[in-house]
């Protein structure tokens, strides 16, 4: 059985410092109930997920 991968509306990655610390960000007004989240962003038109994450 093949499972469908859900379509994402934002792309990002886990960023680590040279010391192994994880970079997190605090969303404005704790959007959607989050206090801390990974850095990510929404894709621009015609932009693929990899380019969005790297931006």
N, C-alpha and C positions, 0 to 999 in steps of 0.2 A: 504494500500500500504506500503510495507516494503522498507525503504531507505537503500542503501548501505553506510557504513561508509568508507570514503576514507582511503587508506593505507598511513600511515605516514612514513617518512624516518628519522625522529629524534624524540626523546622523552625527556621530561623534566617535570618540574613543576614550580609552583609559590612558591618561597621561601620568608618567612617573618622573620624578626628579632623579638626579644621579644617586641620591641617597636612598631611593626606593619609596619615597613618599608619594601618595596619590593626590593628584590635583582635583579638587572639587570646587564647585561654585555655588553660591547662594542665589536662588532665583528671586527676582524682584517680587516683593509681596508674597513670597513663598507660594508661587504659582502652583496650582493644582495640588496644594498640600505638601509640597516638597520643601524640606529645610536645606538639604544639600543634594547636588546632582552632579553628574559628569558633564564636562563641556561638550556641547553639541549645537547644531543649528539646522534650520530648515533649508532644503535645497532651493537654489535659484532655478528658474526655468531652463530646461535643457542641461542641467548639471547632474552628474551621476553621484551616487552615494559616496564613493571614494573621494572625489573632489570636495564635496560638501564637508566631510569629516576633516579633511586636511586644512580647509579654510578656517 
